[in-house]
Structure formats: structure tokens, C-alpha cells
């Protein structure tokens, strides 16, 4: 486990607790959006006991006055799937398991309406979907994918239309056409498909829920952060963002800052006003800083990041010379080593690691 401490301004200290080791991986990744886009989530429905803890996940773009819109920049027609921020974004496995049911070639609905193939009973409710029996004994549904985006290695059913609506009567009760025997294995974070608008859906989104014996099961996520999204679609990009840290997403409208994929990253020219927000997000993503430099008397920051590897670390920026000396004395006294230090004008930034 690592503990991360950050100083954004000389008088503001924020301490992040150790990251959770239990819970699912969120089914989306921040890398697949721009810096001013976030996923959005809301409660699915109370009508079906198997899905009451499910989530319908879209994506939104920050526009003027802290308003978040679901349409891409320059697009106004909400009846076109491709105009939506979330459409075509990848989604990923939340946990390890085996595919037991799927469909992959159903056509997309037009946005704001249902396709005739769905209304005529020729398309599964989940449209293009994967049903996964997880190793924890729960079943997870990933629904409404873009046509053809689920690979044949995961879904062997290539027909466009169902031949019947008969069910096999098992748990869960799968359509005979969608059932998979000896299905493919999936692992946490594995790419599964692209977000679409197929099946019982009237707009592009990813539906996910987990069920066992017909009863909805919790979906605690080990990474990711949320902030409330108002009914007026307003939210401050600075949050406050709350780490999920092994808990379920709130049962209300939220913006979801999904984690970054594990890997090595370099971020250059990050404005000081955006830097702390980025650091909190990358720490939640289980990444740790390497070299950090600043420019323009601390107006911007450049930083390298890599997987955290269970190390203790601390990083402070906007430090005066006296603060930098005190921090170095404090952390070296705790057994840390300073691995990065840079001064620009009256301020400095540094990283200490055990």
C-alpha cells in the first residue's frame, strides 16, 4: 500500500488514505476521454429486483458555466448516436469470470427511439451484450454495445436477429440463442467492446449490473472518484471528488472520474490551477510520480507517472525554501529518500519515496 500526501498551495494539505484492495474495476477508463470530459452515472430502476443496484453510464463534456452536456463539441442533434460523447468509447471487465451469454451484431437504435428489430422481439433486451459468470459467483451484465464491437473470441453468436425468444430457465434465465457453453475467460480491466445504443435503450450508454439468485448484488469499485451532478447538469470540475475506495457509486446522479489505465505517463504544461486535481486522480488510479518540474514561478508543471508498486510516497509543490527544507528533514527522518526536486523562482516541487 502507499500513502500519498500533497501540498497544492503552501497553506493547504490534503492526505489521501491507502487505496482499497477489494472491489471491482470500474468498467470505463479516463484515458478514453479528453481532460474536460467525465463519465456520468445514475440509478437504473427500482422496477426489476435483479437490477436495482445497476448503473446506466454515459459521458459528458464540460461546457460554459459548469454545465455538462452529453453531446460532442459542435453537435446539437440528439437523435444521432455518433453525436454523443459516450458513443463508441471502450468498456472493460469489472472482474474475472467466464462468458455464459452474449450477442454482438444487433443494430443500434436511433437515438431517442427503439429499433423495429427490438420492438418486434428480434433483438435481446440487452442488445449487444455480455453476460459473465464471475469467479465470485455473481453474474454481471454489460449491455447495449455498439454492433460488432464485441469480438468473436468473446461472443460466438454472429446472427443479426434472434430466431426465438425462448429461455433456457437457468440462472440467469438466458435466451437459448444467446447462451454460451464453455465460454471465453475475461480478466479485470480486459477490453470487452464499445458503448452503443442497442436493445432496450433509447440513447447511447453502458448498462451494468451484478445479480445472484435473481437478487441485485452490490458493485463496490476499488478505484474511481465521483462528484454530484445536479438536476440542472451543473458540477464544478474541481469537485469535491470523493474516492470510491471499495464502495458502490452513490445512488444519485454523479460524474464519474474513472481511473487511468496502469502504465507510464508524461504530462507537460499542466496549469497550477489544474495540477492538484490531476494528482489526486492519478493517485486514485494507483500511479505514483517520478520526475516533477515546474516553470513560470510555479505557473505550470511537468510530471512523469508510473504504477505505484505498493510504495509509500509524498509529493509537495508550491513550497517556499523554508518549507522545502522542513519537508525534506521530516521525510528523511521517516526513512524516505528525495527522488525528485526542482525549483522555479520562489517555489519548488519535490517527491519523496520509501
N, C-alpha and C positions, 0 to 999 in steps of 0.2 A: 504494500500500500504506500502511496505517497501523500504527503500533506503539502498543500500549496498555499503560500501567503503572497499577497500582492499589495503594493502601495501605488495607487494611481496618482493621487496628489500628496503633497508632503504631510498633510494632516489626516488622511483617510486611509484606514487599514481594513482590508477585508480578508477574512480567513476562511478557506474552503475546507470542509471536513474530508476525511478519507472517502474515496469512492466506493460505492456498493459493489460487492462481488456477486450478488444474487440478482436475478431478474432477467427479463428478455432483452434482446437487442431491439431498439426501435426499427420499424420496417422501412425507414427512409434515411437519407444521408444529406447533410448540409452541403457537401461538395457538389450536389446536383442542382443547386440553386445559386443565384447571384448573392452578393453580400447584403442586398436590401430586399431579399425575398425570404419568407419563412413558410413552413407548413402550417396549416390550420386544422383544428380538430374540434369535434363536438360529439355529444352523446348521440348514439344511434337511435334507439327506440325502446320504449317500455312494453311494446306490444308482444314481442317474442321473448319468452323466458331464456332462450338459448343465446340471445344477442343483446340483452340489456346492458352488458358491460362492454359492448363493441364500440368501435370508433369509425366514423367517416372522416377521412383525412383528405383535405385539399391543400392548396398552396396559395399564398397571397403576396402581392408586391406592394411595397411602401410607396404611397403617392403623397400628395400635399396634405399638410395639417394632421399628420399622424393617422391618416386614413389608409387602410389596407384593402386593396382590390384583388379579386380573383382573376382578372384579365391581364394579359400581357400589355406592355407599353405600346401605345398607339392603336390598340384594338378596342372596339366598342360593341361588336356584335356578340351577344352572349348565347347565340344559337349555333355557334361554330365551335366544335370541340377544340380545334387547334389554337383557338384564341385564349384558352385558359392556361394559367401559369403551371398548373399541376399536370396537364395532359402530356403524356409521353415521358414523364420522369420515372426513373427506375425505382422498383421496390425490392426489399430484401427479406430473407428469412429471419424470423424472430428467435427461433430455437431449432435445435436439431430434431429431425424426425424423418418420416417416410411418407411419400405421396400416396394417398389412398383414393383420391378422386380429383378430376380435373376436366377442363375444356379449354380450347385455345384458339378456335377460328370463328367464333360467333362475331357477327358485325357489330360495330359501335352503334349505339343510339345516336340520333341527332340530339344535340344539347337541348334541354328543356322539354323533351318528349321521349316516348318509347318507340323502339323499332317494331315494325309489324311482326317480325320473327319472334319477338318476345311476347307480344300480345296474343299471338296465335299459338303459343305454347311450344315453339320450336327452338327455344333458347333456354338454358338453365337460368334460375333466378340470379345466380352469381355471375352470369355471363361467362367470360373467360376467367377461369379461377383455378386455384389450387387448394385442395383440402389435404392437410398434413396431419398425420398422427404423430404427435411429438413424443420424444422419449420420456417426457414426464407423465404420459398417459392421457394428456388433453389433446383435443382436435383443434387445429387452427385453420380458419378460412381466410384466404386472400382473394378478394372478389373485384370484378368489373375491369379486368385488364384490357389493354389495347389488343385488337385482333393480331394474332400471330406472334405476339411478343413473348409468350411463354414458350420456351424451347421444347422441341420434340423429345429431348432427353428427359425432360421433367413430365411431359404430358404426351402420351402416345395417341390421343384422340384427335384426329385431323378433320373430321367432318364439320361442315358449317352448321347443319341443323340436327337436332335430336331426332331419333327415329321413334321415340316414345317418351312418355312421362312416367313410366313405371319405376317404382323404387324398390331397392333390394331389402328394405326392412331392417338393415343393420344400424349400428351406432357409429357415426351419424347415418340417417336414412338417405343414402345416396341414390341418385338416378342410376338405373342399370347402364345407361350409355356413358355415364361419367365415371363409373367405378374403375379403379386401377388395382390390379393384382401384382404383387411383387414390384411395387413402385420404386422410383428413384429416391435416393437419400438426399436430404438437404442439411446444410450446416448453418450455424448462426452467421448472419451477415452475407450469405450467399445470394447473388442476384437471381431474382425469380421471374421478373417480367417488367412491363411498363404500365403506368397508370393509364386507364382508358375510361370508357363510358358504355360498357356492355351489360346486358342483363337487366335486372330490376333497378335501373339507375336512370336519373333524368339529368345528370350533369357529371363531368369528369371528376372522379375521386377514387381513392382506395378504401375499400371496406375491409376491416379486420375484426375478427372476434375469436375467442377461445371458449370451448364448450366441452363438458364431460357429462354423460348420462342425461343429456338434454338440459343441463343447467349451465348458465354462463359462468365462466371462471375469470378470476382477475388477470389482468395483463400488467404486472409490475415491470417497469423498464429501468435497467441499471444505469442508463445514460440518457442524456437529453434534458432540456430545460423548457419551461413554459412560462408564459405571462398571459394574464386575462385579455381577451378580445371583447370589447364592448359590443352591445347590440347595434351601435352606430358604426361598427367596424373600425373603431379607433383603438390604438395601442401605441405606447411610447416604445421606440426601438431600443431604448436603454432599459426597458423593463419597469419594475424589477423582474429579473428572470430567476425562477426557482428551479433548482435541480430536482429531477425526479428521484434519483438516488435510491432505486429499488422500490418505488411506489407507482401506483397507477396514475394515469393522467387525470386531472381534475374533471369532474362530471359537469362541465360547463364549457362554453366556447373559449378556446385558448389559441394563441400562436405557439407552435412547437418549434424550438430550435434543436433539430436533430443533430446528433454528433457527427463530427468529421470521421471519415474512414481512417483507420490506422495507416500511418505512412509517414514519410518525411516531407516537410513543407517549408517554404520560404515566403514570408510576407514582407513586402517592401513598401515604404512610404505610407504607413498607416498613421492617420491623423491622431494626435494625442486624445482628441475627444472620443475616438472610437477604440482606442487601444485597450482599456480595461475590459470593455465588453468582449472584445476578441479573446483576451487572455482567459477570462472566466469560461468562455465557450470551449476553448482548446483544452483547458484543464479538465473540464467535464468530459471531453472526448478522450480522456486518458492519454494526452500528449504532454510533453514537457519541453521547455525552451532550451536551446543551445546558446549560440551567439546572439546577443541583442545589441543593436547600436541605435543611436539617436542622431537627429540633425536639427538645425534651426533652433538651438537652445531648448530642445525637447519638444518641438512642434510636431515631429514625425518620428516613427520607429520602424526599424527593420529587424526581423527576428526569424530564426530557424527553429523548427519544432520536429520532434521525433517521438515514437512510442515511449510511454513513461517507464516501463520496465520495473515497476514496484519500487521506485526510489523516492526518498524524501527530497524535496527541493523547495526553494523560496526564491522569489524574484521581486525586486522593488524598483520603481522608476521615479523620476522627478525628485531625486534626492539631492539635498544640499551637500557640500563637502563634509560637514559635521555629521549629518545623518548617514552618509555612506560609510564614514569611519566607524560610527556606533553600530551600524548593522553588521559590518564585517567583523568587528570584535564579538558581537553577540553570537553570530552563527558559527564562526570558527571555534568559539568556546563550546558549542554544542556538537562539535565534530564534523561540521560542514566544511567544504572547500569552495572557494570562489572560482567558478569556471568561466565567467564572462563578466567583463566590466568595461564600461565605456562612458566617457564624459563629453558633454556638448554644452559649452557655455557654463552657466551656473548650476547645471543639473547633471546627474549621472544615472545610469541604469546598470543593474548587476544581477547575476544569478549565482546562487549557492546550492550545492548538491552534496548529499552524503554518499 
